[in-house]
Amino acid sequence: MSEGLSRREILKRGGIIGLGLMTPSWVSALAKNDLIALSKGGKPGNDKVLVVIQLSGGNDGLNTVVPYQNPRYYQLRPTLGIKAEDALKIDQGLGLHPALGGLHELYQKKQVAILQNVGYPQPNRSHFKSMDIWQSASPDQTLRYGWIGRHFDNEMLTGPLNPIVALGLSTETPRALTAKDASIPCFASLADIQSMVGDPDAERLLRQIQGSDAKSGTDTRLIQQANKTALDAMTQLKEKLSKFSPKQTYNNDPFGNGFKQIAQLVVASPVTRVIYFSAGGFDTHARQLDQHSRLLKGLGDGLKAFMEEMEAAGMADRVIVVVFSEFGRRSYENASAGTDHGAAAPMFLVGKSVKGGLYGPIPDLNDLNDGDLKFAIDFRQVYATALDQWMDGDSKVVLGRSFTPLDVLR
C-alpha cells in the first residue's frame, strides 16, 4: 500500500475494491460486446434483464390503481379520492391515477401486469421492518442476506460470477443485493463509475492498493486477482457507457434520471442481468395530492421512455421491470390531507414479455383488516416468478420453500 494513503481515502476513492472473488475469463466477452454472461461455470446463460424499481416510503395503492366505481372509496377519501372522470380507465371499474399517462399507454399495449393486493401475512407498518421483509423475502425471521444476493450466491456454486452481473443505483446498498459470497456493487449514479475509473490518479491509486503480487495460490493472490478483475470490468463498463447516448427524452426528475441510467446500463453492459433502483418521497402523511401526482408522473413517464428506448435498441423482449413499495397506505384519508401506513398494495410488472392485464381480486373496501387492504397475492410469488421463469434461478432454494409462480410472463 502506498505511503501516506489513509483508510478514509481508500474507502472514498477505492470503493470498487473488494467486489468479490471471481476470475477474469469473462472480461474478453465484455470487451467483444458478447451477449453471453459467463456466470455459470463458463456456460452460456440467458440474456434476460430484471430491473427492480423500489418506491420508498409506502406508495398509496388506492390512488395509484383507483376503484372509481366503488362509492365506498369516496366515502373513505372525501378529499383525496381521484375523480372518476379523471381516472385513466383500464378494466373492472378500475383506472390509473391521471398522472400515470405513460404507464397507461404501456398498459394499452398489453405490456403491464397489475398485481392487486400484494403483501404478506401479519403485515408490519414500520418502514424499516417492512422494507427489510420485502428485500430479504422473509416475513417470519430476520435474514442477513437479500433475495437477489442469495440468488447470486446460489449461482456461484456452478461457476465464477461476473462482477457486474448485478448493479445497484442507490446511495446505500439495499439489503436485497447483499450476499454471503457474491458481491454486488452499488453507485449513487453512473457518474461514480466515471470518477472511479475515469480519473487517472484515482485509477492509479486503486491499482497501487493491490501492492506487489502475492504468492501464486494464496488467498491474498486470489483477492488481488479478483480486485484487478473488478477494476478491469469497471474500466470496460465506463468505456461502453461513454459510447451510448439515450435516444429518448427523459424528465429531469429522480425517475427520469434513473431510467435514463438504467437504459445506458442495459444497452452498454450486455453481461448485467439485474439492475436495482430506488426513489423516495412516497411517505405521504400530509398534503398528498400534489406530491403523489408528481411522483407518479415521474414513474409513468420514466417507464414509457425506458421501454421505448429498449424497443429502439432491439432489446424490449429481453427486459422486464418489477415495481414495488414496502406497503400501501390506509384505506381512509387522515386529517392532514394525507394517508398513513397501510398494508397490501398493487405491484407492476412491465415489459414486452409480460402478459398485460389485471391479476388478483379487486380491493374489497368493505372487508378491511383494521383499515388496511387484505393481501391476496404473496409478494414471494412475484419473486418466484422472476427467479424461476426469467432469471433461470431456483426460487425454492432462494426463498426457503416453494411459492406458486404467477402466469404473467410470455
PESUL-V341598 format. One line per field, one symbol per residue. ss: DSSP state (H for helix, E for strand, - for the rest). phi: phi as a letter, one per 30 degrees, with the letter a starting at -180 (. if undefined). A space follows every 50 residues. Layout:
ss->???
phi->???
This chain:
ss->------HHHHHHH----------HHHHHHHH--------E--E-----EE EEEEE-----HHH-EE----HHHHHH-----------EEEE--EEE---- HHHHHHHH---EEEEEEEE-------HHHHHHHHHH----------HHHH HHHHHH---------EEEE-----HHH--------EE--HHHHHHHHH-H HHHHHHHHH---------HHHHHHHHHHHHHHHHHHHHHHHH-------- ---HHHHHHHHHHHHHHH-----EEEEEE--------HHHHHHHHHHHHH HHHHHHHHHHHH---HHHEEEEEEE---E-----------E---EEEEEE ---E--EEE---------E--E----EEHHHHHHHHHHH-----HHHHH- --------E-
phi->.ddiddddddddccdddidkcacdddddddddiddccdcbiiddcdcdbc cccccdjjddddccccddccededddbdcceddedcdddbahicbdeedc eddddddddicbcccchdaadhdccdedddddddddhbdcbdcdcddded ededdddcldcedcdbbccadbddeecdbdcdbcdbbdaddddeddccce ddddddddedideddejddddddedddddddddddddeddddcccecccc ddbededdddddddddddbdcdcbbcbbbcjddcdbhdeddddddddddd dddddddddddddibddcbbcccbbdadcddcdcdcibbcebbdadcbcb ldccddkcbiddecdcbcchicdddbcdedddddddddcbchcbddddci adbddcdbcd
